Amino acid sequence: MQRPKEWLLLHRHPELMEQAVEELLRYAGLVRVLFRRATEDVTLNGTLIRKGDRVILRIIAAKRDPNYFFDANEIYVTRRSTGHFALGAGSHSCVGASLIRMAAVTITYRC
């Protein structure tokens, strides 16, 4: 509702719903920060992170990275979002990711 042009586009083209849900997950997401412990010493961009150090991962910042997402602070329902971590990835992927996506698309279609 904060982006009336995007809402109108989605309303007129409901076939964009699945990629619009992905874009909303990228833009707003569910998780904004994760906490981890380093399992070994590692140097990242010249900074030493020692084994056992607590690491704060700002997922919201990664989802707004202008080097990865064009015009990253805007929502585009036509964007083909790939590579966002809204529901995790790999062994840290949310087991309910498919259900969340399906429910979001289904609920939105009914509105």
N, C-alpha and C positions, 0 to 999 in steps of 0.2 A: 504494500500500500504506500510505502515511501517512494516507490519508483513506479508511478502510474503508467508510463509508457511501456515498461516491461510487463506490467500486469495486463495491460490491454493486448499486447502482443501475445502473451501466453493464453489469454482468454480467447483470442481469435484463432490461435494455432495450438490446440491442446496436444497435438503430437509432439510438441516440444517439452512436455511435462517431465519426462525422465531426465533429460539433460538440465532442465530448470531445477529439479531437485538436487542434482549433483552440484550445480552452481550455488544453490543456497547452502548446501553443506560446506562447500569451499568458503563461501563468504562469511557465514555466521557460525556454522559448525555446532557441535555439541560439546566438545572438549576444547578448552583454550590453552591449558597448561598441563604438562605431564612431569612427574618427578621420577628420576632414575638414579642409580648409583653406578659409577664407572667400574667396570669389571677388570680393567687393566689401565696402565698409564697410556695416555694418548696425547699427542699435540694436535690441536685444532686451531688453524689460522694463527699459529705462533704462540698459542696459550697452552700451557701444560695442564692437563686434567689428570690428577693422580688416581690410582686405583682406590676405590672407596669413597671418592668425592661425590657429593650429591650434585646432580645436574638437573637444571630446570630447563625443560624444552617448551618454548613458547610456540605452540602449534599455530595459534592465531597469526603470529608474525610470518610463519612459513606460508600460510595460505594467502597472505597479502604481499608476497614477494614480487616486486615489479620486474625483477630479472627473469621470473618464471611465468608470471601471468600478466598479460597485457592489460593495462588500466585496472590493476589489481584491486583497487578500492571501490570499484563499481560492480554492480550486478548486471549481467547480461544473460538472459534466458537462452540465448542462442550460442553461448560459449560452450565449447566442448571441453569441459574440465576433466583433465586427467592429471594424476599425480598429487592430488591433495590427500591429506592424512586425516580427514574428518572422522573416519571410522577405523583408523589404524591401517596397518599394512603387514603383510607377511605373517610371522608367528604372533604378532601383536594385533592382528586384525580382530575386530569385534565379531563375535560369533553370531550376533543378531543383525549384521549389516544388511543382508538381503531382505530380512523382514522389515527393517527400518525403512529401506528404500521402497519396498512394495507398499507398505502402509502409507508412506508419505504421498506416493503417486495416487493410490486408491482414494485416500481421504480428500486430496485436492481435487480429483475428478468429480467427487460428489458435491463439492461446495459450489 
